Amino acid sequence: MRKYRFRLPEFDTAGLWVLTLGIWFHIISRLIRPNPSMAILLAQIIGVSMALWGGYRIVNHWLRLAREAERRDEEKYRQDAEVSHHED
């Protein structure tokens, strides 16, 4: 049984963009002269995947912030309700 397992690190959005751009430049530089149409198609595919992945991460962050704000509002409402209930 192996003692160590290989895991890829969790990239943040900026790190993913840098990694993908590096791979993109490496592949495109090899394809641009012999097959320019394939280079353009590959660039479009990588661009769309970068936009989707980055957008997905950003939307998840916004949703997490909205949920936290809703929880804070609910707790504040509960505390206000308890205070008004004890005053009666």
Contacts in CASP RR format, 6 or more apart in sequence:
PFRMAT RR
TARGET T0000
AUTHOR 0000-0000-0000
METHOD contacts of the structure
MODEL  1
MRKYRFRLPEFDTAGLWVLTLGIWFHIISRLIRPNPSMAILLAQIIGVSM
ALWGGYRIVNHWLRLAREAERRDEEKYRQDAEVSHHED
11 19 0 8 1.000
12 57 0 8 1.000
13 53 0 8 1.000
13 54 0 8 1.000
13 55 0 8 1.000
13 57 0 8 1.000
13 58 0 8 1.000
16 50 0 8 1.000
16 53 0 8 1.000
16 54 0 8 1.000
16 57 0 8 1.000
17 50 0 8 1.000
17 54 0 8 1.000
20 46 0 8 1.000
20 47 0 8 1.000
20 49 0 8 1.000
20 50 0 8 1.000
23 46 0 8 1.000
24 42 0 8 1.000
24 43 0 8 1.000
24 46 0 8 1.000
24 47 0 8 1.000
27 39 0 8 1.000
27 42 0 8 1.000
28 39 0 8 1.000
28 42 0 8 1.000
28 43 0 8 1.000
31 38 0 8 1.000
31 39 0 8 1.000
31 42 0 8 1.000
32 39 0 8 1.000
END
